[in-house]
Amino acid sequence: MATLRGILGEIDGNRGYNNELSTQLRAKIVGAYEDGVPLGRMAKTSNLSKATLQKTVDKVCMRTENTSQPRSGRPVTYTNRECHQLLRLVRLHPKWTYGTLLREMDTNLSKRTIQRIPEIEGIAKWRAVKRPLLSTEHATKRLAFATKYKDLDETD
């Protein structure tokens, strides 16, 4: 079992804050319990609560190879292929709208699903900002300003 972490000590890479236990850590807990190590001593050395250890030991028969059971909830309505296709199109064509993506993909996904998939992957609000075009009149004025003041310092 892992030792108790001291101040500025190394953080256990098996478990983050409020995350579930890894399969390796569950196996260590169950193995130590089967070897006769009391839950209180494991709680002190592993930086886990006694209740967490007890639930891990109690639910060992419900798990397959110490993996978590699937969560309840509505299953996703899209396939991995549709997800990858959408992400590729978003990266290739950043100016396309959701409607254009729906037409190009030719799927029955909803607009909200098309919005959600890039958000899950960390691509939020990917559309490029529309900027006004620079007219020839504005370009000549900007060039004249830049050439007029190009030799000035900050002190001038």
Rosetta blueprint (number, residue, H / E / L):
1 M L
2 A L
3 T L
4 L L
5 R L
6 G L
7 I L
8 L L
9 G L
10 E L
11 I L
12 D L
13 G L
14 N L
15 R L
16 G L
17 Y L
18 N L
19 N L
20 E L
21 L L
22 S L
23 T H
24 Q H
25 L H
26 R H
27 A H
28 K H
29 I H
30 V H
31 G H
32 A H
33 Y H
34 E H
35 D L
36 G L
37 V L
38 P L
39 L H
40 G H
41 R H
42 M H
43 A H
44 K H
45 T H
46 S H
47 N L
48 L L
49 S L
50 K H
51 A H
52 T H
53 L H
54 Q H
55 K H
56 T H
57 V H
58 D H
59 K L
60 V H
61 C H
62 M H
63 R L
64 T L
65 E L
66 N L
67 T L
68 S L
69 Q L
70 P L
71 R L
72 S L
73 G L
74 R L
75 P L
76 V L
77 T L
78 Y L
79 T L
80 N H
81 R H
82 E H
83 C H
84 H H
85 Q H
86 L H
87 L H
88 R H
89 L H
90 V H
91 R H
92 L H
93 H L
94 P L
95 K L
96 W L
97 T L
98 Y H
99 G H
100 T H
101 L H
102 L H
103 R H
104 E H
105 M H
106 D L
107 T L
108 N L
109 L L
110 S L
111 K H
112 R H
113 T H
114 I H
115 Q H
116 R H
117 I H
118 P H
119 E H
120 I H
121 E L
122 G L
123 I L
124 A L
125 K L
126 W L
127 R L
128 A L
129 V L
130 K L
131 R L
132 P L
133 L L
134 L L
135 S L
136 T H
137 E H
138 H H
139 A H
140 T H
141 K H
142 R H
143 L H
144 A H
145 F H
146 A H
147 T H
148 K H
149 Y L
150 K L
151 D L
152 L L
153 D L
154 E L
155 T L
156 D L
